[in-house]
């Protein structure tokens, strides 16, 4: 880590505690007891099978790729939301390399908080992109169900846009910098070509589908690339 850009651990902790008050996917636990948590890499190596199984039970699905896709989308949202909010609200890119996952559920924890001041980095958007996408690449590599890579990229973009929309709703004053950062991220790496922002409130239309509509009681999501088409 660039030592000149390093943020004090207490500043990272305070930033993550603050953005957690936004609720939902913005919650990233910091510190605390180690019991009940395991390295996220272990979950990736197992293909997120426990979370996919939980999706199957909840939605009564019969296609494993639906379960994996929905679990992947939720995880992407839990990565993007607190990281994006930390950058916009506190100027800190959190270091997500040491993330852990709850033994019984999708919650995430950073046992030893660290991060970098965004304004001291040559490419803050690129640094944020790598923090999140490194995790999603590792998760994709461990999946035991075949899913189109661009579907997973679309999930990553959809989760980013969803996080941005939720943050804008909670903090309208962030509109300009949030729009700029989200647009830059969607123009980076594997997110290029995954979809387009369709309105000033950061609504998004992806070019792929997360497959939720194929669940027994599922439907097409608001940003679905299949919206307006006949159901397959």
C-alpha positions in Angstrom: 0.0 0.0 0.0 1.2 3.5 -0.8 2.2 4.7 2.6 1.6 8.4 1.8 -2.0 7.6 0.9 -2.7 5.3 3.9 -5.6 6.4 6.0 -5.5 5.8 9.8 -7.3 2.7 10.9 -9.6 4.8 13.2 -10.6 7.0 10.2 -11.5 3.9 8.1 -13.5 2.5 11.1 -15.4 5.7 11.6 -16.1 5.9 7.8 -17.5 2.4 7.7 -19.5 2.8 10.8 -21.0 6.0 9.3 -22.0 4.5 5.9 -23.5 1.5 7.7 -26.2 3.9 9.0 -27.5 4.0 5.4 -28.7 0.5 6.0 -29.1 -2.7 4.0 -26.1 -3.5 1.7 -24.1 -0.6 3.1 -23.3 -2.5 6.3 -19.8 -3.7 6.5 -18.9 -4.9 10.0 -15.6 -3.8 11.5 -13.5 -5.5 14.1 -15.1 -7.4 16.9 -14.8 -11.1 17.9 -13.5 -13.6 15.3 -16.0 -16.2 16.3 -18.7 -16.7 13.7 -16.7 -15.5 10.7 -14.4 -17.1 8.1 -12.1 -15.8 5.4 -14.1 -14.9 2.3 -11.6 -16.8 0.2 -12.9 -20.0 1.7 -16.4 -19.2 0.5 -15.1 -18.4 -3.0 -13.2 -21.7 -3.2 -16.4 -23.6 -2.3 -18.3 -21.7 -5.0 -20.7 -19.9 -2.7 -22.7 -23.1 -2.6 -24.3 -22.4 0.8 -25.6 -19.0 -0.3 -26.8 -20.5 -3.6 -28.6 -23.2 -1.7 -30.2 -20.6 0.5 -31.5 -18.8 -2.6 -32.9 -22.1 -4.0 -34.8 -22.7 -0.8 -36.1 -19.1 -0.6 -37.2 -18.9 -4.2 -38.0 -22.6 -4.9 -35.8 -22.6 -8.0 -34.8 -25.6 -10.0 -31.9 -24.1 -12.0 -28.6 -23.9 -10.1 -27.4 -21.0 -12.3 -30.3 -18.9 -11.1 -29.3 -19.5 -7.5 -25.7 -18.7 -8.1 -26.5 -15.6 -10.1 -28.7 -14.1 -7.4 -26.2 -14.9 -4.7 -23.5 -13.3 -6.8 -25.6 -10.2 -7.4 -26.3 -9.8 -3.7 -22.6 -10.2 -2.8 -21.6 -7.6 -5.4 -24.0 -5.2 -3.8 -22.5 -5.8 -0.4 -19.1 -5.0 -1.8 -19.9 -1.9 -3.9 -22.3 -0.2 -1.5 -20.0 0.5 1.5 -16.9 1.0 -0.6 -18.6 3.5 -2.9 -20.1 5.4 0.0 -16.8 5.6 1.8 -15.2 7.2 -1.2 -17.9 9.7 -1.7 -18.7 10.6 1.9 -15.2 10.3 3.5 -12.7 10.3 0.7 -11.4 6.8 1.7 -11.0 3.8 -0.5 -11.3 0.9 2.0 -8.9 -2.1 1.6 -11.2 -5.1 1.1 -8.5 -7.7 0.8 -8.9 -9.1 4.3 -12.7 -9.5 4.2 -14.5 -12.2 6.1 -18.0 -13.6 5.7 -20.4 -14.7 8.4 -20.6 -18.4 8.9 -24.4 -18.3 8.8 -25.3 -15.8 6.1 -24.0 -13.2 3.6 -22.8 -10.5 6.0 -19.3 -9.2 5.6 -16.6 -8.1 8.1 -13.3 -6.3 7.9 -11.4 -7.5 11.0 -8.5 -5.1 10.6 -9.6 -1.9 8.9 -7.3 -0.2 6.5 -7.7 2.0 3.4 -6.3 4.9 1.4 -7.1 8.5 1.0 -8.7 8.8 -2.4 -7.3 12.3 -3.2 -3.7 10.9 -2.7 -4.1 8.2 -5.3 -3.3 8.6 -9.0 -6.5 6.8 -10.0 -9.1 6.6 -7.2 -11.8 5.1 -9.5 -9.4 2.5 -10.6 -8.4 1.7 -7.1 -12.1 1.3 -6.1 -12.7 -0.9 -9.1 -9.9 -3.2 -8.3 -10.9 -3.6 -4.6 -14.4 -4.8 -5.6 -13.7 -6.6 -8.9 -10.8 -8.6 -7.4 -13.3 -10.2 -5.2 -15.8 -10.9 -8.0 -13.1 -12.4 -10.2 -12.1 -14.8 -7.4 -15.7 -15.7 -6.8 -16.3 -16.3 -10.5 -13.2 -18.6 -10.7 -14.6 -20.8 -7.9 -18.1 -21.2 -9.2 -19.2 -24.8 -9.8 -22.0 -23.9 -12.1 -21.4 -22.6 -15.6 -22.6 -19.0 -16.0 -21.8 -16.6 -18.9 -19.0 -14.3 -17.9 -20.9 -11.3 -19.2 -24.0 -12.1 -17.1 -21.7 -11.9 -14.1 -20.2 -8.6 -15.4 -23.8 -7.4 -15.8 -24.5 -8.3 -12.2 -21.5 -6.3 -11.0 -22.6 -3.3 -13.0 -26.2 -3.6 -11.8 -25.0 -3.9 -8.2 -22.9 -0.8 -8.6 -25.7 1.2 -10.2 -28.1 0.0 -7.5 -25.6 1.2 -4.8 -25.2 4.5 -6.5 -29.0 5.0 -6.8 -29.5 4.2 -3.1 -26.7 6.5 -2.1 -28.1 9.3 -4.2 -31.5 8.8 -2.6 -30.0 9.1 0.9 -27.6 11.9 0.1 -29.0 14.0 -2.8 -26.1 16.6 -2.5 -23.7 13.9 -3.8 -25.4 13.9 -7.2 -22.6 15.4 -9.3 -19.6 13.6 -7.8 -21.6 10.3 -7.5 -22.7 10.5 -11.1 -19.1 11.2 -12.3 -17.6 8.3 -10.3 -20.3 5.8 -11.3 -20.0 6.8 -14.9 -16.2 6.4 -14.7 -16.5 3.0 -13.1 -19.0 1.8 -15.7 -16.4 2.8 -18.3 -13.6 0.7 -16.7 -12.4 -2.9 -17.3 -15.1 -5.6 -17.4 -17.9 -3.1 -16.7 -17.5 -1.5 -20.1 -20.5 -2.3 -22.3 -22.6 -3.8 -19.5 -25.3 -1.2 -19.7 -26.1 2.5 -19.6 -27.3 5.0 -17.0 -30.8 6.1 -18.2 -31.7 9.0 -15.9 -30.4 11.7 -13.6 -31.4 9.6 -10.6 -28.8 7.0 -11.8 -31.4 4.5 -13.0 -29.7 1.9 -15.1 -30.5 -0.5 -17.9 -28.2 -3.5 -18.2 -27.6 -5.5 -21.4 -27.9 -8.9 -19.7 -30.2 -10.5 -17.2 -29.6 -11.9 -13.7 -32.1 -14.8 -14.4 -34.4 -13.9 -11.5 -37.4 -13.9 -13.9 -36.9 -17.7 -14.3 -37.6 -18.4 -10.7 -41.2 -19.7 -10.1 -42.4 -16.4 -8.6 -39.7 -14.3 -10.1 -40.0 -11.3 -12.4 -37.8 -9.1 -14.6 -35.9 -6.5 -12.5 -36.2 -2.8 -13.1 -32.9 -2.7 -14.9 -33.3 -6.0 -16.8 -32.0 -6.2 -20.4 -35.0 -8.3 -21.2 -37.5 -5.6 -20.2 -40.1 -5.1 -22.9 -39.3 -8.4 -24.6 -41.4 -11.5 -24.6 -40.6 -13.9 -21.8 -38.3 -16.7 -23.0 
